[in-house]
Amino acid sequence: MGATHLTSSATRVTQPRSPSLIQIAWQVRAKGALQFFMDQWRAQGDLPHLRMGRQKLVFIIHPDHVRHVLVTGRQGFDKLQTWESSRRLLLGDGLIASTGELWKRQRRLISTFFAPRSIEQYYPVMLEEAEATAQRWASFAASGRPIDMLDEMMRVTACIILRSMFGMDIRKERLRSLEGDVEDMIRFVNNREALPLKPPLWAPLPSHRRYRAARARVHALIREVIARRRAEPEASWPNDLLSKLMLARDEETGETMTDMLVHDESLGIFVAGHETTARTMSFLWYVLHENPDVADRLHAELDAAVPRDQAPTLEHLKRLPYTMQVIKEVLRLYPPSPAQPRDPTIDHDLGGVLVPAGTYLLVFPYATHRHPDFWDEPERFDPDRFLPGREEGRHPFAYYPFGGGQRVCIGNSFANLEAHILTALLARRFNAHLVAGHRPQIEMGGTLMVRNGLPMRVTPRT
């Protein structure tokens, strides 16, 4: 095997001893995976590792190492075995999980759909769904009943991405059904990944039956929408993401996507396009509750820029820089994808530590974003970290909530615009506070989760 070197040093660094498999299982059960992984970082340093039977797991945390995995040494890494369950059980061969020439082709075909100027066409949909949420919150505020903030944010972001994807081809009630079924699929895959021994999928377990039923409904609905669109004249197709996928033509080969690839891309865009933003927005409401000084500054900016009787426009958003700083700081402390698996295909030397091909890697932004060598008081919520002058000298991979390099998330502009609009409209009109005595239990699955929910009471701002 060839080796890729980050440093010229030939000195081999001796790594601390990994906990035993029994110790790992006991501590994960006692602390949760997220806290256990963070403890290993603090105990072992910037390349913590775990030995789990024959498999070695290495965490990539230091920004230099992150840059190597995602950019400078990217040809020696891929999404192989670590992504197999997600590829087989959830995402198919769409852009998120595909590899090699298929990934390159799909990236060429899809990236232009998510350019900053292109996604502005979805602003009316984002605004309409934000307004619908505000109307629902007004009724909750009048009754005094609490909401689960994650459920609320999942609802609005699911409606936004599904309407952007399928236009009006799916009725509102079917949107909600599809959202619930996809959430069941995501939950099943996340839970299965956490199991040391995975039962066969044919095993007659209740969770397996729920997953299979949800998957069948989701796939059938997407196939139905694609078939209905194909049966109509192209001139009558709406200008939504589904039409763009179906009409996309590779400039190099002249080929279009098969319906199966259109299906997989539609599902992948929904999974990535609503859950991550929903979690970001949920944590945003949590940090506003926890940091009233930040909430006051945010409200002052919104009050000055957006008239009370108007909805925020794209022009208003340009006058809301602090609002975006708040969103960026939420993404720093609570990245929705806290760990991103990769497979080294050759041996790598990371600062004197040999990482052999076949090692299970987790690029770990949740820890990188808290690295004390790159962030002052890293646990403190401080949106001013993202003032333009303070961002200029920062290591480019001290902050990477959307990944980096060639596989940076193509939906980052969509997600930022969506979060900006939702915050501008909803925080302009409402306060939200955690139900008294509730302390969120933050945990890591495929995404950053709150195990016990975020029950909050919303009240109109006066």
C-alpha positions, 0 to 999 in steps of 0.5 A: 500500500502507498502512504500519504504523508501530512508531515515529513517526520518519520517518527512514529507516535505512540497512541494511548491504549484504547478502552476494551470492548466491554469498557466501551459498551459500558461507558456508551450506555452510561454516558451516551455515545457523544459524551463518550467520544468527547471524553476519548478526545480529551483523554487521547488527543487529536487522533483518538481511536477505539478498538472494537473487535477487529475493527479500528475506529479513528476520529479526525478532529484537528483541522489539519487532519480534517483538511487532509481527509476532505481536500489534500488527501481526498483521493485516498478516501471514499464512502465505502463500507461505512456508508453501506447501510445508509446506501442500501437501506435509505439513500440508494445511489444518489449524490450523498452516498454514491462514489466514483464516476457515478458521483462525479456525473451526478455532482455535475448534473445537480450542483447548478440547481443549488447555486445561491442565485438558483435557490432564490426561486424557492423563497416564496415557498419558504416564506409561505410555510413560515407564515403557516407556522406563525399562524399555528404558533399563534393558536398555541400561544393563545392556549398556553399549550407547549410545542415540541420545537423539533417536531415544529421545525421538522414539519416546516422544513419538510413542507418546504423541501417537498414543495420545492421538490415536487411542487403541488404534485403531492397534496398537503396530507400526503406531505405529512404522511411522507414526512413521517415515513421518511423519519421512520426510515431514518430512525431505523437506520440510525438505531441499527447503526448503533447495534454491535450485532445487527439482526438480519432484515428478514427477522420478524421484529416490530421495528423491521416491519415498521421500516419495511412498510414505511420504505414501501410507501415512500418508494411507491409515492415517489415512483408514482409522482415521477410516472405522473410527471413523465405522462405529461407534456414537458412543456407543462412541467412545473419549475421544481427540483423534480423537473430539473432532475428529470430534464438534466442532461450530462454535457459530456455524454448527453445522457439524462438520469434514469428514473431510478436515479431521479428517485434516489436523488429525490429521496436524498434531497429530502432526507438531507434537505429538511432534517439538518435544517430542522435540527439547526433551527431547533437548537437556535430556539434553545440557544435564544432561550439560554442566552437572553443577551443574544436574543435581545440583539437579534430582536433589535436587529429584526425590529429595525430591519423588518417592519412589524406588518411585513414579511421579510424579503430577500432585501431585508435579509441583506440587512440582517447580518447578526441573524446569520451570525447567530445561525453560524454559531448554532452550526458551530456548537450544534452541527446537525451532522456531528460525525461524517464517516469515511473509508481510507483506501490507502495507508495514511500518515497523520502527524506520525500516526499510521492510519491503515487502509480499511480503518473506520474514520469519523470526521468529527466536526462536533469536536473540531468546533470546540477545539481550544487551539482554534476557539476561545472559550469554545463552549460559550455561545458568541455570534461575534466569532463570525464578524468578518474581521474575526473569520479572516484569520481562522483555519479554514477547517476549524469550522465545517458544518457542511463538510468540505472539499469536493463533497461539501454539501451542495444544499448549504445555500438552500439551508442557510437561506431557509434558516435565515427566512425562518428566523427572520419571520418567526423570531420577529414575532415570537419568543420561545422558552423551554418548559420549566425544569426541562434539560435537553439530553443531547445525543448523537445518531446519524444526526445531532439529536435531543433524546428527550425533546425540546418542549417550549412555550411560544409567546407573541412579542409585543 
